């Protein structure tokens, strides 16, 4: 018998139209050669940004039934797990139980957990979801919170380097998360001034770039000196693309899962398996976003009306048309996902002074 | 503005594990460049062949809500429609209403309707589904019934050339179906003896080949002489691969939809847009099946135990393991779907004497 082939279990939302949740994650994983088992936590018409949306939310008991039958049928032998939006604490607890079972039966399971809680200072799940995610963190291999989710999970406001260091430390040490990736932090002056010149772009100004940070804990690195040595940090700046796009985080997490190979030796000096995977995920996500943005520019005037809450309320189709024009160009850009037509990889750079700058 | 890009609406079953329904259809369509909007009529753990399966069935009202919201959001502008397994007459009626609406708003809509009723003499839907499918037939562009579904829809037992001709005629003339594809008819002696030597393989014997027949009605062909001239028939024999594979019909219908270009001029003499699409779908489906079969051969002994109803009942995992080993190798075979590594296309051959042999 040869090695068991890789098999991903993806648990997240499903929408009929557009590319968020599973629709943003599964196709890229398949393109990159993974068999993906797909659990739909909701079955909605479209994402909530359209204003009007609806369908069916899977209940905790429905999810439990599916997992029980799969276990009975010996279909729970996944090598990788990806979880995204899961509505409500009860359903999330069912996923927690499953993740614990998979982790126990296969300690080398690679689990990318995207703790979907909210964005830009606003929680969009019920508050009782937070403690469930906190319990789940130690089950993960990699987590991909945005900056607001980092704040929420660690109860730490990110306002300076000290608080950022503390938050990363809490995730690694209190919650035992081996790998943390914060995919997009606004590059405020306090953050920009802490970056080494090799990371900060020469043309930096506020609101022109986002920062992506990855951190591998010492205990997760094969060559670490001791458990107490600080985590290895990498970072990279990504030009901000104007406009709001949905599903970007879901795509990024899926690509990260696809490209993470913990046992392969990094090709680039100073790189880690995590930083290499982040480099790939970041590069491809950005390439898809550029294609999406370019496509949106070719639309008719009424499909690219700017956000205006008053006008949007008076005519809900203004919003709908704008949203439609900004759905990720995943199908058109599928070659990019396969690595074709990517001129250069945005390599994550080692951020040596992170712990003492 | 350039041409509206192609967009498929796919309505069929979803399973977490394995490749049937939407899981067999959507990825191939995406690989071939189509944006696909995916409606899941059920969300089950795995297909029913495993013995144990379960999850949630979408109700008629859930489906209706999704379509209504999509309409309100101007998201029902599809150029192509694909429908497969839809449980129950009530849910199917909702899809009928939608198909009628799409057809009315876009007369050039390409609708591939797979009337999923049963197989090999056994109905696996409730009998009240049959009249709904009969009402839906005139809405379709292409239908892809198996021989049993042809019998059920036309109330005609296929036992000789006369009954086969009658059934095809009923579909074209009573139900106004422009294109009929019967993907796999057992090649019994009465059928084999009616085939021209160019279609019947020299090594033919009973149970060694299946026949695929396609029929484009005269009125659907641009160059037809009159409405009453008979339909254009093509056929091709496909070697039977031993063992039962699931999702093959779903994959075939999706590939057929992807490759059907009614306004392009066929490259091959005597071909029609339908026969060319069937040639592609047949070739790629067969290539995936060969890969699946080869993969199944490499499995451990207990994953390829032969079907034995008594032993299977005593140990349900016998069946489960066999099923698992026979899931379509869609991901591994994705290059085949893109047309890479296909040594030659199994061209459908014109069956000139169909109407009078």
Interface residues (C-beta under 8 A of the other chain):
Chain A: X1 X2 X9 X14 X16 X17 X23 X27 X30 X31 X33 X34 X35 X36 X37 X38 X39 X40 X43 X44 X45 X46 X50 X51 X52 X53 X54 X55 X56 X58 X62 X65 X66 X67 X69 X70 X72 X73 X74 X75 X298 X300 X317 X320 X321 X324 X331 X332 X334
Chain B: X1 X2 X14 X16 X17 X23 X27 X30 X31 X33 X34 X35 X36 X37 X38 X39 X40 X43 X44 X45 X46 X50 X51 X52 X53 X54 X55 X56 X58 X62 X65 X66 X67 X69 X70 X72 X73 X74 X75 X298 X300 X317 X320 X321 X324 X331 X332 X334
